């Protein structure tokens, strides 16, 4: 929890200084060298839920960083060993009630 709080503080401090995207990520990594993308995303979500943080620009920057790093291949891997074909094919139930398009 202590590490997440440090990452959170670095994230908010960097955003308040006007840093965005890669510059913000680099700022956080400089202040918290052990921070992974996953920890940065979790700290970002913590910042987005903080009722004291009300500046829309800061929230937008943090949100954009969280989305970018959430979509990173390393963060998406949740450790499950799922076959690639299983992910690509929709379930039969998903198409059951879909109207046919002409």
C-alpha positions in Angstrom: 0.0 0.0 0.0 2.9 2.3 0.8 4.3 1.9 -2.7 0.9 2.6 -4.4 0.6 5.8 -2.3 4.0 6.9 -3.5 3.1 6.2 -7.1 -0.2 8.0 -6.6 1.6 11.1 -5.2 4.1 11.1 -8.0 1.3 10.8 -10.5 -0.7 13.7 -9.1 2.4 15.9 -8.6 3.5 15.3 -12.2 0.0 16.0 -13.5 -0.2 19.2 -11.5 3.1 20.3 -13.0 1.5 20.0 -16.4 3.2 16.7 -17.5 1.2 14.5 -19.8 1.6 11.1 -21.5 5.1 9.8 -21.7 6.6 12.7 -19.8 4.3 11.9 -16.9 5.1 8.2 -17.1 8.8 9.0 -17.0 8.3 11.4 -14.1 6.5 8.7 -12.1 9.2 6.1 -13.0 12.0 8.5 -11.9 10.4 9.0 -8.5 9.3 5.4 -8.1 11.8 3.2 -10.1 10.1 0.0 -8.9 6.7 1.1 -10.2 5.3 -1.2 -12.9 2.7 -0.3 -15.5 0.2 -2.3 -13.4 1.0 -0.2 -10.3 0.7 3.0 -12.2 -2.7 2.0 -13.5 -3.9 1.1 -10.0 -2.6 4.4 -8.6 -4.3 6.2 -11.5 -7.6 4.6 -10.5 -7.0 5.6 -6.9 -6.5 9.2 -8.1 -9.6 9.1 -10.2 -11.6 8.1 -7.2 -10.1 10.7 -4.9 -12.9 13.2 -4.0 -10.4 15.9 -3.2 -9.0 15.9 -6.7 -11.4 18.0 -8.7 -9.3 19.6 -11.5 -10.7 18.2 -14.7 -7.4 18.7 -16.6 -5.5 16.7 -14.1 -8.1 14.0 -14.0 -8.1 13.8 -17.8 -4.3 13.4 -18.0 -4.4 10.7 -15.3 -7.3 8.9 -17.1 -5.5 9.0 -20.4 -2.3 7.6 -18.9 -4.3 4.8 -17.1 -6.0 3.8 -20.3 -2.8 3.8 -22.4 -1.0 1.6 -19.9 -4.0 -0.6 -19.2 -4.1 -1.5 -22.9 -0.4 -2.4 -22.7 0.2 -6.1 -23.5 2.0 -6.7 -20.1 -0.9 -5.3 -18.1 -3.7 -7.1 -20.0 -2.2 -10.5 -19.2 -4.0 -11.7 -16.1 -2.1 -14.9 -15.8 -4.7 -17.2 -17.2 -3.6 -19.7 -19.8 -6.3 -19.2 -22.4 -5.9 -20.5 -25.9 -5.8 -17.6 -28.5 -8.6 -19.2 -30.5 -10.9 -19.1 -27.5 -10.5 -15.3 -27.2 -11.1 -14.6 -30.8 -14.4 -16.5 -31.2 -17.6 -15.2 -29.7 -19.7 -17.5 -27.8 -22.8 -19.0 -29.6 -25.0 -17.4 -27.0 -23.8 -14.0 -28.0 -25.3 -14.3 -31.4 -28.5 -16.1 -30.4 -30.7 -13.0 -30.1 -29.1 -10.8 -32.7 -31.3 -9.6 -35.5 -30.1 -10.5 -39.0 -28.8 -7.5 -41.0 -29.7 -7.2 -44.6 
